[in-house]
Amino acid sequence: MIEKVRIHEIAKELGITSRDVMKKALEINIEVKSAQSVVTMEQAESLSDFIMNGVRSQNVFIPTKTKASNSTFMKQISLSDIEFKLPNLIYNKISKTISTVTGEKHIPLDIQKNSIEIEIENLKSISKLHWSIPYKKGIYVIIAENGSGKSSLVISLAKLVQPSVLTNEFIGKGFEHSKIIYKFNNQTYIWDKQSRWLQSNSNISMPKLEGFFESSVHTGTRFKKINKNIKDIEVNKKKYKDIITAADIFIQDNMNYILYGDTKNNKKFSHLYHINVVRKRQSNDGKRSSFTTSFFALFLNSTYIKEYFFSTGEYFLLSLLKFINTFRNKDNKEVKLIIIDEIELSLHPLAQKRLMEKIEEFCELYNILFIFATHSLQIIENILPDNIHYLKNNNGLCDLQSPIYPSYLSSKLYTHTSFDYVLLVEDNLAKIYVEKLIRKNINQFTFSYVILPIGGWAKLYEMYSLNYQSKIYGSAKIKIIFDGDVKTIKEANVNKYNSIPKLFLPFKNIENIVVEYLKNNDDNFEKFFNSYVYTQKMIELNLSILNSTTEEIKNTFKKFVKEFAKYSSTTDEVATERIIEQIIKQNKIDEIYIKFEKDLLKFFS
């Protein structure tokens, strides 16, 4: 029996009107007369793909006629209960309205002010999981050991942008008691697996957000079998009048840069083209019909290599850039959601690093929320600890811990190289400060050392104890260096920690000392600023100096670094290092600083 879908059902899934779907159907030779007209599932997939990304599929479109549906049945089973097998869309249209079965009732989607919450019950290795993130631009990384439920979480999140994902990914037996609950836009949407995935609270349909999803090895678009019809299509501009145009320069340049870095000498993807073709094909009954399709192809050695034959890394990257390219000339008021499982697959470590650099840029420019899972240290090291979430699975009870520092994660996931000395610090700013003190005093190294940012004071103690038990750092000598404000935390200074070798920075933390300089208009710090910035006085910066809470202090510091970098024509990283150098220089005669420096150097003696 052939599965069939009605026009108004497609409109509902895509968040547009039935009239718009009918208009697009006629453009690709699907005969429909009303919102109740029925098409095959294959036609529905092709039509949806055409509406969402403008790509005409290779499918043969045969007009379909059926009797009207049973209205009583439609009233009993709401469309929101059924997850239709629409295609794995790369381009998804955000649903600004939510349609119901019985008419054109519209409910505004105002997700901008909300977070997204997801709860998972009895899904593969997960018996219980809850996670919440703000729905605003940013980058979030999920890390976990194999088999912990990481991919299940990522796929469940993908339901927000790809309605069919639960049916496509969680198939077969073993999901009979699975439940996934989504909370956003002040609504709750409950999906559970019965004979199929159904929304059990069907009073309101779950909207689809604008986004992109890429799954992992088994089911991701990077690895799907390519349709033979597309394989056999030869690009032939003269014979068939194929329309061949150069790919957008945005896609060309970013493909070249991310994959190769040196865009001057390697311009492979400067020969990337977008191709529209029209062909005729004969069906089994002898009738001939036209079909159209389009794809990207690389022109190399006098031939066109279609995108489906790119390496898996190239194909994935092209798909991602095609999606992002659609927002370059829009106002981008709505947040887009990009979800990727195992983002590092088939990408060289340096390409991973350049990809993360570009993702940060795209996030800011085009208002995108990125969520992805990875095991790559190259990627983890480029993410703020607050945005890294480590999934711990304790016999099915899952907890996502954050903030997590790369060095802490690497101790969980990797084996460390042996060092003579290991210094554990709270964050990257402390690492830079300590590193500069060591290099200032030690001219010739006869030992190896590493400084690892781990997290808050509790994480440092945990890492020290873990090393004591498991020797993850081998025979290296270990010392903890806390931020100065830990001295005032009662729980961090109880008797059981007395025997652990530790030092305290001679100030609360880097952010705090800089914000104090700014608030007090410190003369020496202002001279330092003016030595790099000639066009702007420190007091003229676009800066609100807030220091009531830890979060305000961190945000003020970040804003100052960005302003400093902007006016001194340098990067945030270089600006941060210069600021820390000034802190060392400005306090070199302070007794507290001198004592800390001496105690630090004693550790290496």
Secondary structure as the mmCIF struct_conf table of DSSP 4:
data_model
#
loop_
_struct_conf.conf_type_id
_struct_conf.id
_struct_conf.beg_label_comp_id
_struct_conf.beg_label_asym_id
_struct_conf.beg_label_seq_id
_struct_conf.end_label_comp_id
_struct_conf.end_label_asym_id
_struct_conf.end_label_seq_id
STRN STRN1 LYS A 4 ARG A 6
HELX_RH_AL_P HELX_RH_AL_P1 ILE A 7 LEU A 14
TURN_TY1_P TURN_TY1_P1 GLY A 15 GLY A 15
BEND BEND1 ILE A 16 ILE A 16
HELX_RH_AL_P HELX_RH_AL_P2 SER A 18 GLU A 27
TURN_TY1_P TURN_TY1_P2 ILE A 28 ASN A 29
BEND BEND2 SER A 34 SER A 34
TURN_TY1_P TURN_TY1_P3 ALA A 35 GLN A 36
STRN STRN2 VAL A 38 THR A 40
HELX_RH_AL_P HELX_RH_AL_P3 MET A 41 ASN A 53
HELX_LH_PP_P HELX_LH_PP_P1 VAL A 55 SER A 57
BEND BEND3 GLN A 58 GLN A 58
HELX_LH_PP_P HELX_LH_PP_P2 LYS A 67 SER A 69
HELX_RH_AL_P HELX_RH_AL_P4 SER A 71 GLN A 76
BEND BEND4 ILE A 77 ILE A 77
HELX_RH_3T_P HELX_RH_3T_P1 LEU A 79 ASP A 81
BEND BEND5 ILE A 90 TYR A 91
BEND BEND6 LYS A 96 THR A 97
STRN STRN3 THR A 100 THR A 100
TURN_TY1_P TURN_TY1_P4 VAL A 101 THR A 102
STRN STRN4 GLY A 103 GLY A 103
HELX_RH_3T_P HELX_RH_3T_P2 ILE A 111 LYS A 113
STRN STRN5 SER A 115 LEU A 123
TURN_TY1_P TURN_TY1_P5 LYS A 124 SER A 125
STRN STRN6 ILE A 126 PRO A 134
BEND BEND7 TYR A 135 LYS A 137
STRN STRN7 GLY A 138 ILE A 143
TURN_TY1_P TURN_TY1_P6 ASN A 146 GLY A 147
BEND BEND8 SER A 148 GLY A 149
HELX_RH_AL_P HELX_RH_AL_P5 LYS A 150 ALA A 158
TURN_TY1_P TURN_TY1_P7 LYS A 159 VAL A 161
TURN_TY1_P TURN_TY1_P8 PRO A 163 SER A 164
HELX_RH_AL_P HELX_RH_AL_P6 VAL A 165 GLU A 169
BEND BEND9 PHE A 170 PHE A 170
BEND BEND10 GLY A 172 GLY A 174
TURN_TY1_P TURN_TY1_P9 GLU A 176 HIS A 177
STRN STRN8 LYS A 179 PHE A 184
TURN_TY1_P TURN_TY1_P10 ASN A 185 ASN A 186
STRN STRN9 GLN A 187 LYS A 193
BEND BEND11 GLN A 194 ARG A 196
STRN STRN10 TRP A 197 GLN A 199
BEND BEND12 SER A 200 SER A 200
TURN_TY1_P TURN_TY1_P11 SER A 202 ASN A 203
BEND BEND13 ILE A 204 ILE A 204
HELX_LH_PP_P HELX_LH_PP_P3 SER A 205 LEU A 209
BEND BEND14 GLU A 210 GLU A 210
STRN STRN11 GLY A 211 GLU A 214
TURN_TY1_P TURN_TY1_P12 VAL A 217 THR A 219
BEND BEND15 GLY A 220 GLY A 220
HELX_RH_3T_P HELX_RH_3T_P3 THR A 221 PHE A 223
BEND BEND16 LYS A 224 LYS A 224
HELX_LH_PP_P HELX_LH_PP_P4 LYS A 225 ASN A 227
HELX_RH_AL_P HELX_RH_AL_P7 LYS A 228 ASP A 232
HELX_LH_PP_P HELX_LH_PP_P5 ILE A 233 VAL A 235
HELX_RH_AL_P HELX_RH_AL_P8 LYS A 237 TYR A 240
STRN STRN12 ILE A 243 ALA A 246
HELX_LH_PP_P HELX_LH_PP_P6 ALA A 247 ASP A 248
HELX_RH_AL_P HELX_RH_AL_P9 ILE A 249 TYR A 260
BEND BEND17 GLY A 261 GLY A 261
TURN_TY1_P TURN_TY1_P13 THR A 263 ASN A 265
HELX_RH_3T_P HELX_RH_3T_P4 LYS A 268 HIS A 271
STRN STRN13 LEU A 272 GLN A 282
TURN_TY1_P TURN_TY1_P14 ASN A 284 ASP A 285
BEND BEND18 GLY A 286 GLY A 286
STRN STRN14 ARG A 288 LEU A 300
TURN_TY1_P TURN_TY1_P15 ASN A 301 SER A 302
STRN STRN15 THR A 303 LYS A 306
HELX_RH_3T_P HELX_RH_3T_P5 GLU A 307 PHE A 309
BEND BEND19 PHE A 310 PHE A 310
HELX_RH_AL_P HELX_RH_AL_P10 THR A 312 ASN A 325
TURN_TY1_P TURN_TY1_P16 THR A 326 ASN A 329
BEND BEND20 LYS A 330 LYS A 330
BEND BEND21 GLU A 334 GLU A 334
HELX_LH_PP_P HELX_LH_PP_P7 VAL A 335 VAL A 335
STRN STRN16 LYS A 336 ASP A 341
BEND BEND22 GLU A 342 GLU A 342
TURN_TY1_P TURN_TY1_P17 ILE A 343 SER A 346
HELX_RH_AL_P HELX_RH_AL_P11 PRO A 349 TYR A 366
TURN_TY1_P TURN_TY1_P18 ASN A 367 ASN A 367
STRN STRN17 ILE A 368 ALA A 373
HELX_RH_AL_P HELX_RH_AL_P12 LEU A 377 ILE A 380
TURN_TY1_P TURN_TY1_P19 GLU A 381 ASN A 382
BEND BEND23 ILE A 383 ILE A 383
HELX_RH_3T_P HELX_RH_3T_P6 PRO A 385 ASN A 387
STRN STRN18 ILE A 388 ASN A 394
TURN_TY1_P TURN_TY1_P20 ASN A 395 GLY A 396
STRN STRN19 LEU A 397 GLN A 401
BEND BEND24 PRO A 403 PRO A 403
HELX_RH_AL_P HELX_RH_AL_P13 PRO A 406 LEU A 413
BEND BEND25 TYR A 414 TYR A 414
HELX_LH_PP_P HELX_LH_PP_P8 THR A 415 SER A 418
BEND BEND26 ASP A 420 ASP A 420
STRN STRN20 TYR A 421 VAL A 425
BEND BEND27 GLU A 426 ASP A 427
HELX_RH_AL_P HELX_RH_AL_P14 ASN A 428 ASN A 441
BEND BEND28 ASN A 443 GLN A 444
BEND BEND29 THR A 446 PHE A 447
STRN STRN21 TYR A 449 PRO A 453
BEND BEND30 GLY A 456 GLY A 456
HELX_RH_AL_P HELX_RH_AL_P15 TRP A 457 SER A 470
TURN_TY1_P TURN_TY1_P21 ILE A 472 SER A 475
STRN STRN22 LYS A 477 PHE A 482
HELX_RH_3T_P HELX_RH_3T_P7 GLY A 484 THR A 488
HELX_RH_3T_P HELX_RH_3T_P8 LYS A 490 ASN A 493
BEND BEND31 VAL A 494 VAL A 494
HELX_RH_3T_P HELX_RH_3T_P9 ASN A 495 TYR A 497
TURN_TY1_P TURN_TY1_P22 ASN A 498 SER A 499
BEND BEND32 ILE A 500 ILE A 500
STRN STRN23 LYS A 502 PHE A 504
BEND BEND33 PRO A 506 LYS A 508
HELX_RH_AL_P HELX_RH_AL_P16 ILE A 510 LYS A 519
TURN_TY1_P TURN_TY1_P23 ASN A 520 ASN A 521
HELX_RH_AL_P HELX_RH_AL_P17 ASP A 523 TYR A 532
BEND BEND34 TYR A 534 THR A 535
HELX_RH_3T_P HELX_RH_3T_P10 MET A 538 GLU A 540
BEND BEND35 LEU A 541 ASN A 542
BEND BEND36 SER A 548 THR A 549
HELX_RH_AL_P HELX_RH_AL_P18 THR A 550 TYR A 567
TURN_TY1_P TURN_TY1_P24 SER A 568 SER A 569
BEND BEND37 THR A 570 THR A 570
HELX_RH_AL_P HELX_RH_AL_P19 ASP A 572 GLN A 586
TURN_TY1_P TURN_TY1_P25 ASN A 587 ILE A 589
HELX_RH_AL_P HELX_RH_AL_P20 GLU A 591 LYS A 602
TURN_TY1_P TURN_TY1_P26 PHE A 603 PHE A 604
#
